[in-house]
């Protein structure tokens, strides 16, 4: 594997770091495939107890790499991005996110599936699906109204509202606010160690029970969103919006 995503296992804590800083950690097909493989392997590895995902102290992720997205759009449920979604939804082990700087598009919707989300004041969460001519993904059309209520979900998914770190905590999209990226990462590691101190089988059963009540509905929503997302990518308005943002 290349270094687009770095990984380090330290006494049961696996840290996955998005590592494409020159592109603000924008995700391309190779990164979706690699991240899915790493998470799948982590969930099966008895040496891994808790998973921490981050983009480092500056940037979480600018979302999809738009050039790569235009050149290699997802076409069906077996596309790497949709495979990654299913892996994340099926994780048995706790997943913690430490978010600094931009978390755009799937950089935000991924957080909806994490068990704990820590942000710094530099965090900027936004889901610009409508402006790009596409539709919500990764279950966000179900999870956001469930978490925030319809009105706030609509502000994010329809009006393209941007939330800073403080607002993300106030709205309930994140658990903790920290002053800077270093503090955010340190706090995330400390929380991971706290979870590691728990009886691990009990921890995983508890995580499963927290999600069981809406798991089937979520899986069906993600499938429906994914179908519509693929269709929207072929629309004239999506193609125009995406091409306007990509410089040749």
Legacy VTK file of the C-alpha trace (Angstrom):
# vtk DataFile Version 3.0
C-alpha trace
ASCII
DATASET POLYDATA
POINTS 248 float
0.000 0.000 0.000
1.125 3.565 -0.612
1.194 6.390 1.919
-2.083 8.137 0.990
-3.311 6.781 4.309
-0.789 6.099 7.042
-1.509 3.655 9.807
0.082 2.990 13.172
-0.861 0.355 15.741
0.135 1.219 19.312
-0.922 -1.160 22.067
-4.320 -1.887 20.559
-5.035 1.596 19.221
-4.958 1.817 15.428
-4.563 5.354 14.091
-5.447 5.929 10.434
-4.323 9.281 9.060
-5.471 10.674 5.727
-2.206 11.791 4.188
-2.685 13.918 1.101
-2.059 17.384 2.545
-1.362 19.044 -0.824
-4.962 18.225 -1.792
-6.436 18.930 1.672
-6.822 15.166 2.074
-9.360 15.018 -0.766
-10.362 11.395 -1.263
-9.770 9.621 -4.562
-10.614 6.085 -5.661
-7.310 4.709 -4.399
-7.906 6.210 -0.946
-11.452 4.866 -0.719
-10.182 1.408 -1.588
-7.274 1.590 0.834
-9.322 2.970 3.704
-11.950 0.269 3.231
-9.272 -2.443 3.228
-7.592 -1.037 6.345
-10.846 -0.780 8.288
-11.941 -4.265 7.272
-8.594 -5.706 8.325
-8.668 -3.766 11.605
-12.081 -5.122 12.512
-10.790 -8.664 11.998
-7.424 -8.159 13.728
-7.470 -9.311 17.383
-4.613 -6.897 18.132
-6.809 -3.875 17.278
-9.225 -2.693 19.964
-10.111 0.890 18.996
-9.741 2.753 15.687
-8.934 6.461 15.456
-9.304 8.275 12.131
-7.879 11.722 11.510
-6.416 13.940 8.843
-3.753 15.372 11.112
-3.662 18.711 12.886
-4.557 20.906 9.885
-7.187 19.252 7.684
-9.587 16.358 8.043
-10.760 16.006 4.430
-11.934 18.294 1.627
-14.256 15.495 0.508
-14.112 13.964 -2.936
-11.229 14.753 -5.238
-13.396 16.352 -7.919
-11.008 15.688 -10.815
-10.737 12.036 -9.864
-14.490 11.991 -9.323
-15.126 13.214 -12.861
-12.617 10.797 -14.354
-13.631 7.788 -12.239
-17.216 8.296 -11.074
-18.885 5.612 -8.962
-21.094 3.500 -11.217
-22.641 0.845 -8.955
-22.698 -0.506 -5.417
-19.313 -2.184 -5.931
-17.531 1.133 -6.458
-14.837 1.716 -3.781
-16.674 4.599 -2.116
-19.825 2.531 -1.604
-17.801 -0.473 -0.431
-16.154 1.793 2.150
-19.556 2.927 3.393
-20.648 -0.658 4.009
-17.414 -1.450 5.848
-17.824 1.565 8.142
-21.461 0.743 8.878
-20.495 -2.824 9.758
-17.588 -2.048 12.089
-17.815 -3.913 15.377
-15.012 -1.970 17.073
-15.256 1.624 18.302
-14.397 4.297 15.731
-13.259 7.730 16.942
-12.675 10.771 14.729
-10.378 13.702 15.471
-11.347 16.574 13.177
-9.295 19.660 12.450
-9.849 22.104 9.614
-12.171 21.342 6.676
-14.432 18.276 6.759
-16.398 18.585 3.534
-18.966 16.263 1.956
-18.094 12.695 2.883
-15.596 14.247 5.283
-18.662 15.171 7.342
-21.011 12.280 6.537
-18.337 9.815 7.674
-18.501 11.438 11.107
-22.162 10.469 11.458
-21.026 6.838 11.733
-18.265 7.394 14.272
-18.884 6.507 17.890
-17.168 9.663 19.129
-16.204 12.834 17.235
-13.758 15.355 18.654
-13.183 18.674 16.889
-10.915 21.676 17.256
-11.927 25.294 16.783
-10.486 25.152 13.273
-13.013 22.509 12.176
-15.329 23.455 9.301
-18.113 21.026 8.457
-20.102 21.348 5.232
-22.087 19.030 2.913
-22.388 20.805 -0.456
-24.353 18.110 -2.247
-27.153 20.299 -3.603
-24.794 23.011 -4.966
-22.879 20.283 -6.802
-26.038 18.937 -8.398
-25.939 15.657 -6.487
-27.792 14.350 -3.427
-27.036 13.341 0.172
-24.977 10.200 0.711
-23.746 7.798 3.405
-27.133 7.781 5.122
-27.046 11.498 5.872
-30.648 11.997 4.720
-31.717 9.628 7.514
-29.128 10.286 10.215
-29.095 14.086 10.193
-32.861 14.539 10.790
-32.634 11.806 13.439
-29.764 13.585 15.191
-30.673 17.234 14.642
-34.327 17.438 13.627
-35.619 18.309 10.168
-34.994 22.046 10.246
-31.318 21.854 11.109
-30.767 18.919 8.760
-32.299 20.975 5.965
-29.990 23.899 6.750
-27.060 21.564 6.194
-28.291 19.490 3.252
-30.371 22.080 1.379
-28.870 25.445 2.316
-25.226 24.285 2.418
-24.696 25.680 5.923
-21.125 25.626 7.258
-20.559 24.736 10.901
-17.391 25.594 12.780
-16.112 23.397 15.580
-18.030 25.175 18.312
-21.285 24.983 16.334
-20.723 21.311 15.526
-20.624 20.528 19.235
-23.605 22.780 19.984
-25.651 21.071 17.259
-24.654 17.572 18.402
-22.490 16.542 15.455
-19.431 16.339 17.692
-18.823 15.445 21.328
-15.919 17.640 22.377
-14.351 20.941 21.360
-10.610 21.548 21.699
-8.515 24.634 21.143
-6.219 23.302 18.440
-5.307 20.247 16.409
-2.687 18.936 18.788
-5.075 19.065 21.742
-7.820 17.443 19.686
-5.611 14.510 18.705
-4.291 14.106 22.242
-7.822 14.062 23.659
-8.936 11.534 21.044
-6.083 9.219 22.000
-6.926 9.624 25.683
-10.558 8.729 24.986
-9.460 5.714 22.958
-7.385 4.479 25.885
-10.407 4.857 28.151
-12.440 2.658 25.807
-9.602 0.152 25.641
-9.780 -0.232 29.413
-13.339 -1.566 29.101
-14.132 -5.287 28.692
-13.854 -5.491 24.921
-16.626 -7.950 24.137
-19.066 -5.955 26.277
-17.971 -2.797 24.469
-18.695 -4.285 21.044
-22.036 -5.690 22.097
-22.995 -2.275 23.445
-22.000 -0.589 20.182
-24.067 -3.095 18.222
-27.106 -2.526 20.417
-26.818 1.257 20.017
-27.140 0.849 16.253
-29.419 -2.193 15.926
-32.700 -0.280 16.118
-32.057 1.593 12.859
-29.457 -0.588 11.112
-31.806 -2.037 8.472
-33.312 1.374 7.715
-29.849 2.893 7.430
-28.615 0.220 5.046
-31.685 0.677 2.852
-31.240 4.460 2.897
-27.592 4.227 1.879
-28.502 1.928 -1.016
-31.200 4.327 -2.212
-28.990 7.395 -1.814
-26.190 5.654 -3.708
-28.469 4.817 -6.635
-29.684 8.394 -6.837
-26.155 9.744 -6.437
-24.951 7.739 -9.439
-27.930 8.951 -11.456
-27.351 12.559 -10.433
-23.711 12.402 -11.560
-24.999 11.839 -15.093
-27.282 14.869 -14.972
-26.482 18.028 -16.898
-26.569 20.221 -13.790
-24.170 17.990 -11.826
-21.729 17.796 -14.725
-21.823 21.579 -15.153
-21.365 22.233 -11.423
-18.456 19.822 -11.073
-16.670 20.971 -14.213
-16.953 24.586 -13.122
-14.901 23.726 -10.037
-12.248 21.646 -11.784
-9.469 23.384 -13.639
-7.952 21.498 -16.555
LINES 1 249
248 0 1 2 3 4 5 6 7 8 9 10 11 12 13 14 15 16 17 18 19 20 21 22 23 24 25 26 27 28 29 30 31 32 33 34 35 36 37 38 39 40 41 42 43 44 45 46 47 48 49 50 51 52 53 54 55 56 57 58 59 60 61 62 63 64 65 66 67 68 69 70 71 72 73 74 75 76 77 78 79 80 81 82 83 84 85 86 87 88 89 90 91 92 93 94 95 96 97 98 99 100 101 102 103 104 105 106 107 108 109 110 111 112 113 114 115 116 117 118 119 120 121 122 123 124 125 126 127 128 129 130 131 132 133 134 135 136 137 138 139 140 141 142 143 144 145 146 147 148 149 150 151 152 153 154 155 156 157 158 159 160 161 162 163 164 165 166 167 168 169 170 171 172 173 174 175 176 177 178 179 180 181 182 183 184 185 186 187 188 189 190 191 192 193 194 195 196 197 198 199 200 201 202 203 204 205 206 207 208 209 210 211 212 213 214 215 216 217 218 219 220 221 222 223 224 225 226 227 228 229 230 231 232 233 234 235 236 237 238 239 240 241 242 243 244 245 246 247
